[in-house]
């Protein structure tokens, strides 16, 4: 292993390009073993995988894209008929944007694994994108969608694409038919479900919208926004109890997943709890939401309305005081935006109402037209708190500022004046304020009904009017404002004509929907089991990842599905010390877009990130054990990977032992010598890697008594680099010799690689040259830019053209 990589890895955050490139190409036993001719050998296949991993790390760095492309070209020559490497290569070529190469590789993959639905979908996407006319695309997609030789999930994907093409062509009926076909073929197709939901969101009936929300949640119970829309749909038709039950399960699900609900959901849930007389629970919901959203004026209003419903004067006064203080803080914050010379308020700043008249004028004159609206909203909130909840006239400067911004005849001005008069029992004045704007302002209409109630008019008429208002204001805090204002008129509640139909569609949501978010392991199992129980230094650690649906309904896999296609594999190394490597590999589940009940799908992934490989090789004389765990639906949080909603962590059943290699022991040296004479080239490469690891460790200890052994190990590597029958093994020994060479000797070793007749040595020499200063690199690689082999030429040019590496990443090369 190349010991010069260790300091680069430690500085990878500062210099990601160079550390990614070098770590990816050097941290393996076979490192760049390859040949330009003949069928690939096992050691060439291992080389190809490392090259592909290097390309994947480089492809995100714009200046390194040509190097990534050249690396991919080299890798493609060094393996064949390897499904795992084909998938890796496809991902790299997709990132490089080389469509024709992707199509060729997908054809190879589909030949080797005909059941890989992901590969089939990718092929369809690329094939249709190559067609120029919409008509040709539609014909192609129609043929795929209608073929009974294609899996239904894949046909569904083609039908979704066809729906989009037909929409672009203005053929709405054909687009609708294709979308219906997509859902018939795969009811869990996320894209089709979202398209249908978009279509019915504005033009469909309440029952159609409800059905769309339910179907989306069947495909992915983790769509919290969709769950919220379903609850709102129930509230809109007056199904308050059913909505409340849904929100209660939804909140428990979100909490189990380690997340907090949003303010909108909290308000709607609390609304239902108040209506169903569960006031204590409503208070808890409001308090939790306010803790997460302390400046949300609606949540402050919610607390006041809950206290009023509970007739808790102390709680109401406390909530009123906090709401008013927050409203003033909001105005203070806006004041600091309008007046740059004003300090921005913080928790230690005295809460004091700014000069709102001056600020209102500044907001009107602000270059951003939204500022006036924002300032008016903040003023209106403070005035509403005083007029409605405080039952007093807003401060005169606030009222004047509102009139200056909105106009004295605005609905807001009339509404505030009306409720101020109503609180003071100036009923005629309230009537004069409310009446002119009642037709266009729902809250002014509410004021008129409250006025009628004070006058002792017919309560049945008032209740009917209140119910109509509830149907117009079914969500947010306003339904509670209506109920609070008219509570003395009698029980309020409405049911829209579609209430029963909506309730019936909502009832189709599976009972285990809310189980999934926090207890995914009750519906599916994931295993990560090492394929081998022992791995020498540099030997790949292969892990089989298996996903099993143990529930009673199908589970969609991939974007928009219940289970992410990516499963993160974490590794823990235990030996002289314990160290964890989150995200040591990512397993992409392939083959199935939908996992039926009681069925499984699996994939094999290589678990050896550069950092993990360094850890396993840096102390060869001590053994180590590698424990693996799998994280489903992974999310990154605080520099680690944790299970997201619906995900969980499963410990692998097996343990991988990394045997100790103590070169100081004669029997170990004899074993390595025997291994270097093995007919198996991969075994010889493992011995080369172990020798290099031992030599590096002995040099780092600076123990003079170990110097003869270090010289012996280095000499053994030198002998292999010149006398081994395999060019792959020779290159590996040369590459390791570069890392062990002194600063004075290193350029000569690299030069021997660049001038070698071996294809693989020239490849490795070009990649190692990335560490050299640009001028040195260009001079060294110049002969390779006219190499007889095209892939060598391209790689040499790409590495030569890399920008200058930061000085801290460059070795002393003379």
NUKOLBA-183912 format. One record per residue (C-alpha): residue number from 0; x negated, y negated, z. Coordinates in steps of 0.1 Angstrom, whole numbers. Example, Ala and Ser with C-alpha at 12.3 -4.5 7.8 and 13.67 -1.06 7.14 Angstrom:
BEGIN
0,-123,45,78;
1,-137,11,71;
end
This chain:
BEGIN
0,0,0,0;
1,-13,-34,-9;
2,-24,-50,24;
3,-25,-84,9;
4,12,-84,9;
5,16,-86,47;
6,8,-123,51;
7,29,-131,21;
8,59,-113,36;
9,55,-134,68;
10,57,-165,47;
11,85,-154,24;
12,109,-181,36;
13,85,-208,25;
14,73,-191,-7;
15,101,-167,-18;
16,91,-163,-55;
17,56,-150,-49;
18,64,-129,-18;
19,94,-113,-35;
20,74,-104,-66;
21,44,-90,-48;
22,63,-72,-21;
23,87,-56,-46;
24,59,-43,-68;
25,34,-32,-41;
26,54,-16,-14;
27,56,19,-27;
28,36,50,-30;
29,37,52,-68;
30,35,15,-75;
31,37,9,-112;
32,30,44,-124;
33,40,46,-160;
34,32,55,-195;
35,40,40,-228;
36,47,74,-245;
37,62,108,-239;
38,91,117,-216;
39,90,100,-183;
40,76,119,-153;
41,89,118,-118;
42,63,94,-107;
43,72,71,-136;
44,108,72,-125;
45,98,61,-91;
46,78,33,-106;
47,108,22,-127;
48,130,19,-96;
49,105,-4,-79;
50,102,-25,-110;
51,140,-28,-111;
52,141,-38,-75;
53,114,-64,-82;
54,134,-78,-111;
55,165,-81,-90;
56,147,-102,-64;
57,132,-124,-91;
58,162,-130,-112;
59,176,-156,-89;
60,145,-178,-93;
61,148,-198,-126;
62,111,-200,-132;
63,107,-163,-127;
64,135,-152,-150;
65,110,-144,-179;
66,90,-122,-155;
67,122,-104,-144;
68,131,-98,-180;
69,96,-84,-188;
70,97,-62,-157;
71,131,-49,-168;
72,117,-40,-202;
73,88,-21,-187;
74,111,-3,-163;
75,135,8,-190;
76,107,28,-207;
77,98,47,-175;
78,130,67,-167;
79,158,85,-184;
80,190,103,-174;
81,189,88,-139;
82,223,76,-129;
83,211,56,-99;
84,185,37,-119;
85,208,31,-147;
86,232,13,-124;
87,204,-7,-109;
88,192,-16,-144;
89,227,-26,-155;
90,230,-50,-126;
91,197,-66,-135;
92,205,-69,-172;
93,239,-85,-163;
94,221,-111,-142;
95,197,-117,-171;
96,226,-122,-194;
97,213,-96,-220;
98,247,-83,-231;
99,236,-59,-258;
100,212,-42,-235;
101,239,-39,-209;
102,262,-22,-234;
103,235,3,-244;
104,228,11,-207;
105,265,14,-200;
106,268,39,-228;
107,240,60,-213;
108,257,58,-178;
109,291,68,-191;
110,275,98,-209;
111,259,109,-176;
112,288,100,-154;
113,321,100,-174;
114,341,93,-142;
115,325,60,-133;
116,354,36,-136;
117,332,6,-127;
118,311,14,-158;
119,342,17,-180;
120,355,-16,-168;
121,322,-33,-174;
122,321,-19,-209;
123,356,-32,-217;
124,347,-66,-205;
125,316,-68,-226;
126,332,-52,-257;
127,361,-76,-258;
128,338,-106,-252;
129,319,-97,-283;
130,350,-100,-305;
131,355,-135,-320;
132,392,-138,-326;
133,420,-135,-300;
134,438,-112,-323;
135,409,-87,-325;
136,406,-89,-287;
137,443,-82,-283;
138,442,-52,-306;
139,412,-37,-289;
140,426,-42,-254;
141,460,-28,-265;
142,443,3,-278;
143,425,8,-245;
144,456,1,-223;
145,476,25,-243;
146,451,54,-244;
147,461,84,-222;
148,424,95,-224;
149,414,65,-202;
150,420,65,-164;
151,451,46,-154;
152,431,21,-132;
153,409,13,-162;
154,438,9,-185;
155,454,-14,-160;
156,422,-36,-161;
157,425,-37,-199;
158,462,-47,-197;
159,453,-76,-173;
160,428,-89,-198;
161,453,-85,-226;
162,479,-105,-206;
163,454,-134,-204;
164,446,-132,-241;
165,483,-132,-250;
166,489,-162,-227;
167,461,-181,-246;
168,479,-172,-278;
169,511,-187,-265;
170,528,-153,-266;
171,544,-155,-232;
172,567,-124,-236;
173,538,-103,-247;
174,517,-116,-218;
175,545,-107,-193;
176,548,-72,-208;
177,510,-66,-205;
178,511,-78,-169;
179,539,-55,-161;
180,520,-26,-178;
181,490,-34,-157;
182,510,-31,-125;
183,527,0,-136;
184,494,17,-143;
185,478,5,-110;
186,501,-11,-85;
187,470,-21,-64;
188,453,-40,-93;
189,442,-72,-74;
190,439,-94,-104;
191,473,-84,-118;
192,489,-89,-84;
193,475,-124,-81;
194,486,-133,-116;
195,521,-121,-108;
196,521,-140,-75;
197,510,-172,-94;
198,538,-167,-119;
199,566,-164,-93;
200,551,-190,-68;
201,569,-219,-85;
202,595,-204,-107;
203,605,-171,-90;
204,632,-165,-64;
205,624,-163,-27;
206,629,-125,-29;
207,605,-123,-59;
208,579,-144,-40;
209,582,-122,-10;
210,577,-90,-31;
211,546,-106,-46;
212,532,-114,-11;
213,540,-79,2;
214,523,-62,-28;
215,492,-83,-24;
216,489,-73,12;
217,494,-36,2;
218,463,-40,-19;
219,443,-60,7;
220,457,-65,42;
221,428,-89,48;
222,443,-117,28;
223,452,-138,58;
224,465,-167,36;
225,489,-143,19;
226,502,-131,53;
227,508,-167,62;
228,528,-173,30;
229,549,-142,37;
230,557,-156,72;
231,566,-190,57;
232,589,-173,31;
233,608,-157,60;
234,611,-190,78;
235,623,-208,46;
236,653,-185,45;
237,660,-187,82;
238,647,-152,92;
239,630,-167,123;
240,629,-135,143;
241,614,-114,115;
242,589,-141,108;
243,579,-142,145;
244,575,-105,146;
245,553,-106,115;
246,531,-134,129;
247,527,-116,162;
248,513,-85,144;
249,493,-107,121;
250,477,-126,151;
251,468,-94,168;
252,452,-81,136;
253,432,-113,131;
254,421,-112,168;
255,410,-76,165;
256,389,-85,135;
257,372,-112,155;
258,387,-142,138;
259,410,-170,149;
260,442,-179,130;
261,445,-213,113;
262,465,-242,126;
263,494,-237,101;
264,499,-201,112;
265,497,-211,149;
266,524,-238,144;
267,548,-215,125;
268,543,-186,150;
269,548,-210,180;
270,579,-224,163;
271,594,-189,161;
272,585,-182,197;
273,602,-213,209;
274,633,-205,190;
275,634,-170,205;
276,628,-184,240;
277,593,-170,245;
278,579,-204,257;
279,550,-191,277;
280,536,-172,247;
281,542,-202,225;
282,522,-223,249;
283,493,-198,248;
284,493,-199,210;
285,493,-237,209;
286,465,-240,235;
287,443,-215,216;
288,449,-233,183;
289,442,-267,198;
290,409,-254,213;
291,398,-246,177;
292,413,-277,162;
293,412,-304,189;
294,419,-333,165;
295,450,-318,148;
296,479,-342,156;
297,504,-315,147;
298,491,-292,174;
299,493,-320,200;
300,529,-325,189;
301,535,-288,192;
302,523,-288,229;
303,547,-317,236;
304,576,-300,220;
305,570,-267,238;
306,568,-286,271;
307,601,-304,263;
308,617,-270,255;
309,605,-257,288;
310,616,-288,307;
311,581,-290,322;
312,577,-328,329;
313,541,-324,341;
314,530,-305,311;
315,548,-329,288;
316,531,-360,304;
317,497,-344,301;
318,502,-334,265;
319,516,-369,257;
320,486,-386,272;
321,461,-363,253;
322,480,-367,220;
323,479,-405,223;
324,442,-405,232;
325,434,-383,202;
326,454,-406,179;
327,434,-436,191;
328,402,-416,187;
329,412,-410,151;
330,417,-447,145;
331,383,-454,161;
332,366,-430,137;
333,383,-447,108;
334,372,-480,122;
335,335,-469,121;
336,340,-460,84;
337,356,-493,75;
338,330,-513,95;
339,295,-499,90;
340,281,-520,118;
341,304,-503,143;
342,288,-474,161;
343,304,-440,154;
344,324,-429,185;
345,314,-398,204;
346,327,-380,236;
347,310,-407,258;
348,326,-436,240;
349,354,-455,258;
350,387,-448,241;
351,400,-482,230;
352,424,-492,202;
353,404,-511,176;
354,417,-542,159;
355,441,-523,136;
356,452,-554,117;
357,417,-561,106;
358,411,-524,98;
359,444,-522,78;
360,433,-551,56;
361,399,-535,52;
362,415,-502,43;
363,437,-518,16;
364,406,-535,1;
365,385,-503,3;
366,371,-490,-30;
367,385,-456,-22;
368,423,-459,-27;
369,428,-429,-4;
370,415,-449,26;
371,446,-470,28;
372,468,-439,28;
373,446,-422,54;
374,446,-452,77;
375,484,-455,74;
376,488,-419,83;
377,467,-424,115;
378,487,-455,124;
379,520,-437,118;
380,509,-408,140;
381,502,-431,169;
382,534,-451,164;
383,554,-419,161;
384,539,-406,194;
385,550,-438,211;
386,585,-441,195;
387,596,-405,196;
388,578,-388,224;
389,569,-418,246;
390,603,-433,240;
391,589,-468,237;
392,581,-494,211;
393,548,-490,194;
394,522,-517,202;
395,529,-548,181;
396,495,-548,163;
397,502,-512,152;
398,536,-520,139;
399,523,-551,121;
400,495,-531,105;
401,520,-504,94;
402,542,-531,78;
403,512,-546,61;
404,501,-513,46;
405,535,-497,39;
406,559,-526,38;
407,586,-536,63;
408,612,-518,43;
409,593,-485,40;
410,609,-453,54;
411,582,-451,80;
412,589,-486,93;
413,627,-479,94;
414,622,-445,110;
415,600,-460,138;
416,624,-489,144;
417,653,-465,146;
418,639,-441,171;
419,626,-470,192;
420,661,-484,193;
421,676,-450,199;
422,654,-444,230;
423,665,-477,244;
424,702,-470,237;
425,704,-498,212;
426,727,-477,191;
427,739,-503,166;
428,703,-514,160;
429,693,-478,155;
430,721,-473,129;
431,709,-504,110;
432,674,-490,109;
433,682,-455,99;
434,710,-460,74;
435,691,-477,45;
436,665,-449,41;
437,684,-418,54;
438,690,-404,19;
439,653,-403,11;
440,639,-397,46;
441,647,-365,64;
442,637,-378,98;
443,659,-409,95;
444,688,-385,87;
445,678,-367,119;
446,680,-400,137;
447,715,-406,124;
448,726,-372,137;
449,710,-379,171;
450,728,-412,171;
451,761,-395,164;
452,754,-371,193;
453,748,-401,216;
454,781,-416,204;
455,799,-384,213;
456,809,-375,178;
457,819,-340,165;
458,792,-316,175;
459,801,-290,148;
460,794,-316,122;
461,762,-325,139;
462,751,-289,141;
463,759,-284,104;
464,738,-314,95;
465,710,-302,118;
466,710,-268,101;
467,708,-284,67;
468,678,-303,79;
469,662,-271,92;
470,666,-255,58;
471,648,-285,43;
472,620,-285,69;
473,615,-248,77;
474,578,-249,86;
475,554,-270,105;
476,564,-288,137;
477,594,-305,122;
478,620,-277,128;
479,611,-281,165;
480,616,-319,163;
481,651,-313,148;
482,660,-287,175;
483,647,-310,203;
484,666,-340,190;
485,699,-321,186;
486,696,-295,215;
487,727,-309,232;
488,748,-304,201;
489,747,-266,203;
490,727,-237,190;
491,710,-245,156;
492,700,-219,130;
493,705,-213,93;
494,704,-184,69;
495,699,-191,32;
496,717,-171,6;
497,686,-150,-1;
498,679,-142,36;
499,689,-106,34;
500,671,-100,1;
501,639,-116,15;
502,642,-96,47;
503,645,-64,26;
504,614,-71,6;
505,594,-80,36;
506,604,-48,53;
507,586,-29,25;
508,552,-39,40;
509,536,-6,53;
510,536,-2,91;
511,498,3,91;
512,490,-30,73;
513,481,-48,105;
514,461,-19,118;
515,436,-22,90;
516,420,-56,99;
517,407,-46,133;
518,408,-8,132;
519,398,2,97;
520,382,34,110;
521,418,47,116;
522,424,46,78;
523,391,55,63;
524,357,69,73;
525,322,60,61;
526,291,82,65;
527,255,73,58;
528,234,105,59;
529,197,107,49;
530,192,133,22;
531,158,144,36;
532,148,147,73;
533,112,136,67;
534,95,110,45;
535,58,104,42;
536,44,69,39;
537,56,54,6;
538,81,82,0;
539,116,70,-8;
540,142,73,19;
541,174,83,1;
542,208,81,18;
543,241,94,7;
544,269,70,15;
545,304,86,15;
546,338,69,18;
547,368,90,28;
548,404,78,28;
549,420,95,58;
550,452,75,57;
551,485,81,39;
552,482,54,12;
553,457,45,-15;
554,430,20,-8;
555,418,-5,-34;
556,380,-8,-36;
557,362,-39,-49;
558,370,-76,-52;
559,405,-83,-39;
560,408,-48,-25;
561,410,-36,11;
562,374,-22,11;
563,344,-41,-3;
564,325,-23,-30;
565,293,-31,-12;
566,284,-13,20;
567,254,-26,39;
568,229,-1,53;
569,210,-11,84;
570,178,7,95;
571,163,9,130;
572,127,21,133;
573,117,37,166;
574,81,45,174;
575,55,26,192;
576,80,-3,192;
577,116,-6,180;
578,126,-29,152;
579,158,-34,133;
580,162,-41,96;
581,198,-53,88;
582,207,-51,52;
583,178,-28,44;
584,198,-17,14;
585,232,-23,-2;
586,252,7,-14;
587,276,-1,-42;
588,305,23,-42;
589,310,35,-78;
590,334,58,-96;
591,368,48,-82;
592,387,15,-82;
593,414,30,-60;
594,407,58,-35;
595,438,80,-31;
596,448,94,3;
597,426,123,16;
598,400,118,-11;
599,363,108,-10;
600,338,89,-31;
601,300,88,-26;
602,268,73,-39;
603,231,76,-32;
604,210,46,-24;
605,173,41,-17;
606,167,27,18;
607,134,10,18;
608,134,-28,17;
609,99,-43,14;
610,100,-53,51;
611,110,-18,62;
612,83,-2,40;
613,57,-25,57;
614,68,-15,91;
615,67,23,83;
616,31,20,69;
617,13,-5,91;
618,6,19,119;
619,-1,52,101;
620,-16,69,131;
621,17,67,150;
622,48,84,139;
623,82,68,136;
624,119,77,133;
625,143,59,111;
626,180,57,121;
627,206,45,96;
628,240,29,100;
629,265,18,75;
630,285,-15,77;
631,317,-17,56;
632,332,-50,45;
633,299,-67,56;
634,295,-104,63;
635,265,-123,72;
636,265,-141,106;
637,236,-156,125;
638,209,-140,104;
639,224,-105,108;
640,251,-84,91;
641,283,-75,109;
642,315,-58,99;
643,341,-83,85;
644,379,-78,88;
645,388,-42,81;
646,352,-31,84;
647,332,-13,110;
648,298,1,117;
649,292,39,115;
650,260,55,127;
651,244,79,103;
652,243,115,114;
653,207,122,104;
654,173,108,114;
655,144,104,90;
656,110,112,105;
657,79,94,92;
658,50,117,102;
659,19,103,117;
660,-13,102,96;
661,-43,99,119;
662,-73,97,96;
663,-96,99,126;
664,-86,136,130;
665,-106,161,108;
666,-76,182,100;
667,-57,152,87;
668,-86,143,64;
669,-87,178,52;
670,-50,178,45;
671,-53,145,25;
672,-82,159,4;
673,-61,190,-3;
674,-31,168,-12;
675,-53,148,-36;
676,-60,180,-55;
677,-23,190,-57;
678,-9,197,-92;
679,20,175,-82;
680,12,139,-92;
681,38,125,-68;
682,21,143,-39;
683,-13,128,-50;
684,3,94,-50;
685,16,99,-15;
686,-20,108,-4;
687,-33,77,-21;
688,-7,56,-2;
689,-16,72,31;
690,-53,67,25;
691,-48,30,18;
692,-26,27,49;
693,-52,44,71;
694,-80,23,56;
695,-62,-9,62;
696,-54,0,98;
697,-90,9,105;
698,-103,-24,90;
699,-77,-44,110;
700,-88,-28,143;
701,-123,-41,138;
702,-136,-11,156;
703,-172,-5,145;
704,-170,32,153;
705,-143,35,126;
706,-163,19,99;
707,-177,51,84;
708,-142,65,82;
709,-131,33,65;
710,-159,37,39;
711,-149,73,34;
712,-113,65,28;
713,-122,36,4;
714,-146,59,-15;
715,-119,86,-18;
716,-96,60,-34;
717,-124,49,-58;
718,-129,85,-68;
719,-92,90,-75;
720,-91,57,-95;
721,-117,70,-120;
722,-114,108,-120;
723,-77,118,-115;
724,-61,133,-146;
725,-30,112,-143;
726,-31,76,-154;
727,-3,70,-130;
728,-23,82,-101;
729,-54,63,-113;
730,-34,31,-114;
731,-20,36,-79;
732,-55,41,-65;
733,-68,11,-84;
734,-39,-11,-70;
735,-47,1,-35;
736,-84,-6,-40;
737,-75,-42,-49;
738,-60,-47,-14;
739,-90,-32,3;
740,-117,-50,-17;
741,-136,-79,-4;
742,-129,-114,-18;
743,-161,-111,-38;
744,-152,-76,-53;
745,-115,-81,-58;
746,-117,-100,-92;
747,-138,-72,-107;
748,-112,-46,-96;
749,-84,-66,-111;
750,-104,-72,-143;
751,-109,-34,-146;
752,-71,-29,-144;
753,-64,-56,-170;
754,-90,-40,-194;
755,-79,-4,-187;
756,-67,18,-216;
757,-39,30,-192;
758,-6,12,-199;
759,4,13,-162;
760,-29,-2,-150;
761,-25,-31,-173;
762,10,-36,-161;
763,-1,-36,-125;
764,-30,-58,-132;
765,-7,-84,-148;
766,16,-84,-118;
767,-12,-86,-93;
768,-25,-116,-111;
769,5,-136,-100;
770,-15,-142,-68;
771,-43,-160,-86;
772,-44,-198,-92;
773,-27,-206,-125;
774,-59,-214,-143;
775,-76,-182,-132;
776,-44,-162,-140;
777,-41,-176,-175;
778,-78,-169,-183;
779,-76,-133,-169;
780,-43,-125,-188;
781,-53,-141,-221;
782,-65,-107,-236;
783,-32,-91,-227;
784,-12,-117,-245;
785,-24,-101,-278;
786,-21,-65,-264;
787,-9,-39,-289;
788,21,-31,-267;
789,49,-56,-268;
790,61,-51,-232;
791,25,-58,-220;
792,23,-89,-241;
793,57,-102,-228;
794,48,-95,-192;
795,14,-112,-195;
796,29,-143,-211;
797,57,-145,-184;
798,32,-142,-155;
799,8,-167,-171;
800,36,-192,-175;
801,47,-190,-138;
802,41,-223,-120;
803,12,-227,-96;
804,17,-207,-65;
805,16,-226,-32;
806,-20,-224,-18;
807,-10,-205,13;
808,1,-175,-9;
809,-31,-172,-29;
810,-60,-150,-20;
811,-95,-163,-24;
812,-102,-153,-60;
813,-134,-166,-76;
end
